[in-house]
């Protein structure tokens, strides 16, 4: 399986991908090139520009890619992600606005 196929599979599984996720989860340092490959294959991909802060507190903007028409489902459960160091985190961006009781339910199931 090549990087383009892995990127496609990741987006199908998780709903979207960022450069940071592409590097840490797939080992892909040229995500925009792989997205261009998917577009050339006929996939409709939309780009969302997300603004956040880096580890120094500076404002940064980065691209988040998803397949067109994959609207984020409000009933979707938050994702619990594990990085390469074995650190777990709750990805609240995966669900948008959620109720506090749902967050507690996710942590109680870990």
C-alpha positions as CSV (number, residue, x, y, z in Angstrom):
1,X,0.0,0.0,0.0
2,X,1.4,3.4,-1.0
3,X,1.1,6.7,0.9
4,X,-1.8,7.9,-1.3
5,X,-3.8,4.8,-0.5
6,X,-3.0,5.2,3.2
7,X,-4.1,8.8,3.2
8,X,-7.4,7.8,1.5
9,X,-7.9,5.0,4.1
10,X,-7.1,7.4,7.0
11,X,-9.6,10.0,5.8
12,X,-12.3,7.2,5.3
13,X,-11.6,5.9,8.8
14,X,-11.2,9.2,10.7
15,X,-13.1,11.7,8.5
16,X,-10.2,14.1,7.9
17,X,-6.4,14.4,8.0
18,X,-3.9,17.2,8.8
19,X,-0.1,17.4,8.0
20,X,0.7,16.5,11.6
21,X,-1.4,13.4,11.5
22,X,0.0,12.5,8.1
23,X,3.6,12.6,9.5
24,X,2.8,10.9,12.8
25,X,0.4,8.2,11.6
26,X,1.6,7.5,8.0
27,X,5.1,8.9,7.8
28,X,4.0,11.2,4.9
29,X,5.8,14.6,4.8
30,X,4.2,15.8,1.5
31,X,0.5,15.6,2.3
32,X,-0.5,18.3,-0.2
33,X,1.1,16.3,-3.0
34,X,-0.7,13.1,-1.9
35,X,-4.0,15.1,-1.8
36,X,-3.3,16.3,-5.3
37,X,-2.8,12.7,-6.4
38,X,-6.2,11.8,-4.9
39,X,-7.8,14.7,-6.7
40,X,-6.2,13.6,-10.0
41,X,-7.7,10.1,-9.4
42,X,-11.1,11.8,-9.2
43,X,-11.7,12.2,-5.5
44,X,-13.4,15.4,-4.4
45,X,-11.6,16.7,-1.4
46,X,-12.3,19.9,0.5
47,X,-9.7,21.9,2.4
48,X,-10.6,23.6,5.7
49,X,-8.1,26.0,7.2
50,X,-7.8,25.6,10.9
51,X,-6.3,28.2,13.3
52,X,-4.7,27.0,16.5
53,X,-1.7,27.7,18.7
54,X,1.6,26.0,18.5
55,X,3.6,24.8,21.5
56,X,5.0,28.4,21.9
57,X,1.6,29.9,22.0
58,X,1.9,31.5,18.5
59,X,-1.1,31.5,16.3
60,X,-0.8,29.1,13.4
61,X,-3.0,28.1,10.5
62,X,-3.0,24.7,8.8
63,X,-5.0,22.7,6.3
64,X,-7.4,19.9,7.3
65,X,-8.5,17.7,4.3
66,X,-11.7,15.7,4.0
67,X,-13.8,14.1,1.3
68,X,-16.5,16.4,-0.1
69,X,-19.9,15.6,1.3
70,X,-18.5,14.0,4.5
71,X,-20.3,16.4,6.8
72,X,-19.3,15.9,10.4
73,X,-22.1,14.0,12.1
74,X,-23.3,15.6,15.3
75,X,-24.2,12.2,16.8
76,X,-20.6,11.0,16.2
77,X,-18.7,9.9,19.3
78,X,-15.5,11.8,20.2
79,X,-12.3,10.0,19.2
80,X,-9.8,8.8,21.7
81,X,-6.4,8.9,20.0
82,X,-3.2,7.3,21.1
83,X,0.1,8.7,19.8
84,X,3.3,6.9,19.2
85,X,4.4,7.5,22.8
86,X,1.3,5.8,24.1
87,X,-0.3,9.0,25.3
88,X,-4.1,9.1,25.0
89,X,-6.1,12.2,24.2
90,X,-9.7,13.0,23.5
91,X,-10.1,14.6,20.0
92,X,-13.0,17.0,20.6
93,X,-12.5,18.4,17.1
94,X,-13.9,15.1,15.7
95,X,-17.4,16.0,16.9
96,X,-17.6,19.7,17.2
97,X,-19.9,20.8,20.0
98,X,-20.8,18.0,22.4
99,X,-22.5,17.7,25.8
100,X,-20.3,17.3,28.9
101,X,-22.1,14.0,29.8
102,X,-20.9,12.4,26.6
103,X,-17.3,13.3,27.4
104,X,-17.6,11.6,30.8
105,X,-19.1,8.5,29.1
106,X,-16.1,8.2,26.8
107,X,-13.6,8.4,29.7
108,X,-15.5,5.9,31.8
109,X,-15.2,3.4,29.0
110,X,-11.4,3.5,28.8
